[in-house]
């Protein structure tokens, strides 16, 4: 990211609006934009946010090169004074965000941008592109890892990803969500994450016979000897030859520290159970039995229910593309405009015939509420940024739509955590991004704060995202004002 200038990675109308704000100087007010999403992907009970480090790199490198300005001039849409301004442009605003690896829920701001509107408008497209993609893949990977129930999951979807960037940053997101490694060597180098892999069927086919191929591979990689056994006949050839090689290694005194087989076709439940019997009988009960072949969370869960003897999973296409839910649906909406005279934010709201598309107005933050005894999430509370809360007081939560549904939390029974943290202040980054493997550890702790009912793959329990009383009344007053004005 930081080696490329992505300033023109934007929709054209962002630039035409930007010129409009530049020309109408009084319109270039400081504003608040919220980036959020409306529905969890995959019918999931949560999402995992990711991509913040790349957003930071994008904003730090945001500038227009001469060639960018020359290109914009060639469109015939931009005037010279605006183009001259772009040559000296830098982002000068504030950004708040939820840290990567945090579990998140619909309608709450993942990123909040506070900046002159021409700056805030410019960054919309790239910000959504980055956050939407990585959050989508991280959420998918979290589901796959959950289905594997403690077994290792390796991401190896690079060859099926929608282009190099999708493969690289998809691998990053998958690692954040709990994968133990990736086949993507460039992602391994860029993000300092484990790279893993075995060999292809072509390796077996390039030798005179399967046994010779296995022996050669075992000689080269005795400490990572996972043999692909389905090139010719899994039960009659592949597994017996693998056992023969493991036996030879044991007799030669070579430590079998990490070894086993990989299944890439056929009835994985049946073949893995038969393989387990054969390996156990030969004295290799600790051998890894790995599986691949168009896996996803649903197939893994099904194989688990069938008693498959698989303890390592390689997941490619369905993970790196989030095949059954290929978009995250994040949006970026204006929430407030600063009054120049008072310095206070005037709330703004977007109306819609669809209730779920009506935005939450104002300069906001999010308080996450945990049950004190268990550390599990009770709810998230979207509130105004200047509201204060203390767990020494009782807290009334209510559904913002079905307001008669209420929960009263007694003092001392819950804890609070504000989710949005400062990332940029006056155009300078004030946030240190952890390494990917550190984010991965944090994400696992985050996932542990969910109740099991919210993690199940089918029909999960919904975690409530409520509005504070003050924010709810602000929203209602704005809705009423538009209704009575005839808008």
ABEGO torsion letter per residue (X at the ends): XAABBAAABBBAAAAAAAAAAAABAAABBBBBBBBBBABBBGGBABBBBBGAAAAAAAAAABBBBAAAAAAAAAAGABBAAAAAAAAABBBABBBBBBBBGBBBBBGBBABBBBBBAAAAAAAAAAAAAAAAAAAAAAAAAAAAAAAAGGBBBBBBAAAABBEAAAAAAAAAAAAAAGBABBABAAAAAAAGBBBBEBBBAAAAAABABAAAAAAAAAAABAABBBBBAAAABAAAAAAAAAAAAAAAAAAAGBBBABBEBBBABEBAAAAAAAAAAAAAAAGBAABBBBBBGGBBAAAAAAAAAAGBABABBBBBAAAAAGAABABAGBBBBBABBBBAAAGBBBBBBBBBABAAABBBBEBBBBBBBBBAAAGBBABBBBBBAABBBBAABBBBBBBAABAABBBBBBBGABBBBBABBBABBGGBBABBBBBAAAAAAAAAAAAAABBAAAABABGBBBBBBBBBAAAAAAAAAAAAAAAAAGX
